[in-house]
């Protein structure tokens, strides 16, 4: 019997194997779900896996929202969300998707006075989700920047039952995860579970979030003010001190028209964000969590650390915020 030459049996080694030592290349191939699971293995926050799957579902829903933003742009221009896509539509889409997976018990939406609970025939999970479903400039809906912001807490009421009002009486430092998705020319997803901030880019064909291979985000040190000029001119207290310090070195101020757009620029390029009447649970708390994980500071206009604030009995309380990389002692 004729023997088979071994070289025709063993497949040649893939050339990709020789590049595995390149950390950036390895990171570029990491999808969001794999990264969350790896983070959970290194720093477990629960032993049911519900938080991991909940974050999976949140990221998946942003795929479809991103597609809707793109679809609406075909009629006018990219990013038009005023008439073709509104926050209420996105709110209902997020609720119907996340209330049927069994991982959450209460939903608080920025523009809804009453919180949502899961349908009676659905399981009630262990987490509370606070959302700003579609953040954009209502005065200029044609702008190209809009996004979804989320925050996740553990419930306080007994498990297995519908969520209660006590589940929304949370301190900002009790967050177990937060993040945001920015729908722009490239859809990006940022999240933290308390171990750094990581950025993912939505691949237009694969429909998966792939990690930015460069680094986990650290806010740069620059002197730039972001926010509404009218508020920057009239802010008082600690916010005034920070604004004056920055303006001494750079008189320019910038504003995208969107809170999430301004925050994203501060996170990437540095500077300080000043904003007024920011929803505490749905906006200020998750942004503060992300900012501190990026080695920045997040305080109120009086200089109080946002993560030390509690919602108490007002889930829709609003605060003025100062976030970024500044050197004034608190």
C-alpha positions as CSV (number, residue, x, y, z in Angstrom):
1,X,0.0,0.0,0.0
2,X,1.3,3.4,-0.9
3,X,1.7,5.8,2.0
4,X,0.5,9.3,2.0
5,X,3.1,12.0,2.2
6,X,2.6,13.8,5.6
7,X,3.0,17.2,4.0
8,X,-0.4,16.6,2.3
9,X,-2.0,15.7,5.6
10,X,-0.9,18.5,7.9
11,X,-2.2,21.9,6.8
12,X,0.4,24.6,6.7
13,X,0.4,27.0,9.6
14,X,-1.7,30.1,9.0
15,X,0.4,33.3,8.6
16,X,-1.9,35.0,11.0
17,X,-0.5,32.8,13.8
18,X,2.8,34.6,13.4
19,X,1.1,37.9,14.2
20,X,-0.5,36.9,17.5
21,X,2.2,38.6,19.5
22,X,0.9,42.0,18.2
23,X,-1.4,43.1,21.0
24,X,-3.2,45.7,18.8
25,X,-4.1,43.1,16.2
26,X,-5.5,40.8,18.8
27,X,-7.6,43.5,20.3
28,X,-8.9,44.6,17.0
29,X,-10.4,41.1,16.6
30,X,-12.2,41.2,20.0
31,X,-16.0,41.7,19.7
32,X,-18.0,43.4,22.4
33,X,-19.6,40.2,23.8
34,X,-16.2,38.5,24.2
35,X,-14.7,41.5,25.9
36,X,-17.6,41.7,28.4
37,X,-17.2,38.0,29.2
38,X,-13.5,38.4,29.7
39,X,-14.0,41.4,32.0
40,X,-16.5,39.4,33.9
41,X,-14.1,36.5,34.4
42,X,-11.4,38.8,35.7
43,X,-13.7,40.9,37.9
44,X,-17.0,39.0,38.5
45,X,-19.8,41.2,39.6
46,X,-22.5,38.5,39.7
47,X,-22.6,34.7,39.5
48,X,-25.7,34.3,37.3
49,X,-24.3,35.8,34.1
50,X,-27.4,38.1,33.8
51,X,-25.4,41.3,33.6
52,X,-23.2,40.0,30.8
53,X,-26.3,39.0,28.7
54,X,-28.0,42.2,29.6
55,X,-25.1,44.2,28.2
56,X,-25.1,42.0,25.1
57,X,-28.8,42.8,24.5
58,X,-28.2,46.5,25.0
59,X,-25.4,46.6,22.5
60,X,-27.5,44.5,20.0
61,X,-30.4,47.0,20.2
62,X,-28.0,49.9,19.3
63,X,-27.3,48.1,16.0
64,X,-30.9,48.5,14.9
65,X,-31.2,52.1,16.3
66,X,-28.0,52.9,14.3
67,X,-29.7,51.5,11.2
68,X,-32.8,53.6,11.8
69,X,-30.7,56.7,12.1
70,X,-29.0,55.9,8.8
71,X,-32.4,55.1,7.2
72,X,-33.9,58.4,8.2
73,X,-30.9,60.2,6.8
74,X,-31.7,59.0,3.3
75,X,-34.5,61.6,3.1
76,X,-32.6,64.6,4.2
77,X,-29.1,64.2,5.4
78,X,-27.1,61.9,7.7
79,X,-28.2,62.0,11.3
80,X,-31.6,63.7,10.8
81,X,-33.7,62.5,13.8
82,X,-36.3,65.2,14.3
83,X,-39.2,63.9,12.2
84,X,-38.1,60.6,10.8
85,X,-36.9,59.2,14.1
86,X,-37.7,60.4,17.6
87,X,-36.8,59.6,21.2
88,X,-40.2,58.1,21.9
89,X,-39.9,55.5,19.1
90,X,-36.5,54.5,20.4
91,X,-37.8,54.3,23.9
92,X,-40.5,51.9,23.0
93,X,-38.1,49.8,20.9
94,X,-35.6,49.5,23.8
95,X,-38.4,48.7,26.3
96,X,-39.9,45.9,24.2
97,X,-36.6,44.3,23.6
98,X,-35.1,44.5,27.1
99,X,-38.3,43.8,29.1
100,X,-38.6,40.3,27.5
101,X,-35.1,39.0,28.2
102,X,-35.7,38.5,32.0
103,X,-32.6,40.4,33.2
104,X,-34.2,43.7,34.3
105,X,-37.0,44.6,36.7
106,X,-37.4,48.4,36.3
107,X,-36.7,50.8,33.4
108,X,-36.4,54.6,33.9
109,X,-36.5,56.7,30.8
110,X,-35.4,60.3,30.8
111,X,-38.5,61.7,29.2
112,X,-41.1,59.5,31.0
113,X,-42.4,60.6,34.3
114,X,-43.2,57.1,35.5
115,X,-40.8,54.1,35.4
116,X,-41.6,51.0,33.4
117,X,-41.8,47.5,34.8
118,X,-41.7,44.2,32.9
119,X,-44.9,42.7,31.6
120,X,-46.7,40.5,34.2
121,X,-46.1,37.3,32.1
122,X,-42.3,38.0,31.8
123,X,-39.6,37.1,34.4
124,X,-38.4,39.9,36.6
125,X,-34.6,40.1,36.7
126,X,-32.1,41.5,39.1
127,X,-31.2,44.8,37.4
128,X,-32.4,48.4,37.1
129,X,-31.8,50.2,33.8
130,X,-31.8,54.0,33.4
131,X,-31.8,55.2,29.8
132,X,-31.6,58.4,27.8
133,X,-32.8,56.6,24.6
134,X,-32.0,59.2,21.9
135,X,-29.9,62.2,23.0
136,X,-29.8,65.0,20.5
137,X,-30.3,68.8,20.1
138,X,-34.1,69.3,20.0
139,X,-33.5,72.9,18.7
140,X,-31.6,71.6,15.7
141,X,-32.7,68.1,14.8
142,X,-30.8,68.2,11.6
143,X,-27.4,67.8,13.4
144,X,-25.4,64.7,12.8
145,X,-24.7,63.7,16.4
146,X,-27.1,61.7,18.5
147,X,-26.7,58.8,20.9
148,X,-28.1,56.4,23.5
149,X,-26.9,56.6,27.1
150,X,-27.5,53.8,29.7
151,X,-26.7,53.0,33.3
152,X,-27.3,49.7,35.2
153,X,-27.8,49.1,38.9
154,X,-28.7,46.0,41.0
155,X,-32.2,46.0,42.3
156,X,-32.9,46.6,46.0
157,X,-36.3,44.9,46.3
158,X,-36.8,41.1,46.6
159,X,-35.8,39.2,43.5
160,X,-38.3,37.4,41.3
161,X,-41.0,40.1,41.9
162,X,-41.9,43.2,39.9
163,X,-39.6,46.2,40.5
164,X,-40.6,48.8,43.1
165,X,-39.8,52.5,43.7
166,X,-37.1,51.6,46.1
167,X,-35.1,50.1,43.2
168,X,-34.7,53.7,41.8
169,X,-33.4,55.1,45.1
170,X,-29.8,54.5,44.1
171,X,-26.5,56.2,44.8
172,X,-24.5,56.9,41.6
173,X,-21.6,54.9,43.0
174,X,-23.7,51.8,43.1
175,X,-23.7,51.5,39.3
176,X,-22.4,48.1,38.0
177,X,-22.1,49.2,34.4
178,X,-22.7,52.2,32.2
179,X,-22.0,53.4,28.7
180,X,-23.2,55.1,25.6
181,X,-23.5,54.6,21.9
182,X,-22.8,57.5,19.5
183,X,-24.5,57.4,16.2
184,X,-22.5,59.4,13.7
185,X,-20.4,58.7,10.6
186,X,-19.1,55.7,12.5
187,X,-21.2,54.2,15.2
188,X,-19.2,53.8,18.4
189,X,-20.0,52.1,21.7
190,X,-18.3,52.9,25.0
191,X,-18.8,51.0,28.2
192,X,-17.4,50.4,31.7
193,X,-17.9,47.8,34.4
194,X,-15.6,49.6,36.8
195,X,-12.4,48.4,35.3
196,X,-11.6,51.1,32.7
197,X,-13.5,52.6,29.7
198,X,-13.4,50.7,26.4
199,X,-14.4,51.8,22.9
200,X,-15.9,49.6,20.2
201,X,-16.6,50.4,16.5
202,X,-19.6,48.9,14.7
203,X,-18.5,47.1,11.6
204,X,-20.9,48.0,8.7
205,X,-20.9,44.6,7.2
206,X,-20.3,42.1,10.0
207,X,-22.8,44.1,12.2
208,X,-20.6,43.5,15.3
209,X,-18.8,45.8,17.6
210,X,-15.0,45.4,17.4
211,X,-12.7,46.8,20.0
212,X,-10.6,49.9,19.3
213,X,-7.2,48.3,19.6
214,X,-5.3,51.4,20.8
215,X,-6.1,51.6,24.5
216,X,-8.8,51.8,27.1
217,X,-9.7,55.5,27.2
218,X,-7.8,58.0,29.5
219,X,-8.9,61.6,29.2
220,X,-6.1,63.8,27.8
221,X,-4.9,67.0,29.5
222,X,-6.0,69.9,27.4
223,X,-7.6,73.3,28.1
224,X,-10.9,73.5,26.2
225,X,-14.4,74.3,27.4
226,X,-17.4,72.4,26.1
227,X,-21.0,73.3,26.7
228,X,-23.7,76.0,26.0
229,X,-22.1,79.4,25.9
230,X,-25.0,81.0,27.7
231,X,-24.4,78.7,30.7
232,X,-20.7,79.1,30.6
233,X,-21.1,82.9,30.8
234,X,-23.5,82.8,33.7
235,X,-22.4,79.8,35.8
236,X,-21.5,80.4,39.4
237,X,-19.6,78.8,42.3
238,X,-17.2,76.0,41.6
239,X,-18.2,75.9,37.9
240,X,-17.3,79.5,37.6
241,X,-13.8,78.8,39.1
242,X,-13.2,76.0,36.6
243,X,-14.4,78.0,33.6
244,X,-12.2,81.0,34.5
245,X,-9.2,78.8,34.9
246,X,-9.7,77.2,31.5
247,X,-10.6,80.5,29.8
248,X,-7.3,82.1,31.0
249,X,-5.4,79.7,28.7
250,X,-7.9,79.2,25.9
251,X,-10.7,81.6,25.2
252,X,-12.5,79.3,22.8
253,X,-15.6,77.3,23.8
254,X,-17.3,74.6,21.8
255,X,-20.7,73.0,21.7
256,X,-22.1,70.2,19.5
257,X,-25.7,70.9,20.5
258,X,-25.8,67.5,22.3
259,X,-24.7,66.5,25.8
260,X,-23.5,63.2,24.6
261,X,-21.6,64.8,21.7
262,X,-19.9,67.3,24.1
263,X,-19.0,64.5,26.5
264,X,-17.6,62.3,23.8
265,X,-15.3,65.1,22.6
266,X,-14.1,65.7,26.2
267,X,-13.4,62.0,26.6
268,X,-11.4,61.8,23.4
269,X,-9.7,65.2,23.2
270,X,-9.7,66.4,26.8
271,X,-11.0,69.6,28.3
272,X,-13.9,70.4,30.6
273,X,-17.7,69.9,30.1
274,X,-20.1,72.3,31.8
275,X,-23.8,71.6,31.5
276,X,-27.0,72.5,33.4
277,X,-30.2,70.7,34.2
278,X,-28.8,67.3,33.5
279,X,-30.9,64.3,34.4
280,X,-29.2,62.7,37.4
281,X,-29.9,58.9,37.0
282,X,-30.2,58.8,33.2
283,X,-27.3,61.2,32.3
284,X,-25.2,62.6,35.0
285,X,-24.6,59.4,37.0
286,X,-23.5,57.2,34.0
287,X,-21.4,60.0,32.5
288,X,-19.7,60.6,35.9
289,X,-19.0,56.8,36.2
290,X,-17.4,56.8,32.8
291,X,-15.4,60.0,33.4
292,X,-13.9,58.8,36.6
293,X,-13.0,55.4,35.0
294,X,-11.1,57.5,32.4
295,X,-9.2,59.3,35.2
296,X,-11.2,62.4,35.0
297,X,-13.3,64.3,37.6
298,X,-17.1,64.6,37.7
299,X,-18.7,67.0,40.1
300,X,-21.7,69.3,40.5
301,X,-21.5,73.1,39.9
302,X,-20.9,73.3,43.7
303,X,-18.0,71.0,43.6
304,X,-19.6,67.9,45.1
305,X,-18.6,64.5,43.6
306,X,-21.5,63.2,41.5
307,X,-20.9,59.5,42.4
308,X,-21.6,60.4,46.1
309,X,-25.1,61.7,45.3
310,X,-28.2,59.7,45.8
311,X,-31.5,59.9,43.9
312,X,-33.6,59.5,47.1
313,X,-37.3,59.8,46.2
314,X,-36.9,61.9,43.1
315,X,-35.8,59.6,40.2
316,X,-36.0,62.6,37.8
317,X,-33.9,65.1,39.8
318,X,-31.6,67.3,37.8
319,X,-28.2,68.7,38.5
320,X,-25.5,71.0,36.9
321,X,-22.3,69.2,36.1
322,X,-18.6,69.9,35.7
323,X,-16.7,67.0,34.1
324,X,-13.2,66.7,32.7
325,X,-9.5,67.0,33.5
326,X,-9.1,70.0,35.8
327,X,-6.6,70.8,38.6
328,X,-8.7,72.9,41.0
329,X,-8.8,71.2,44.4
330,X,-12.3,70.1,45.6
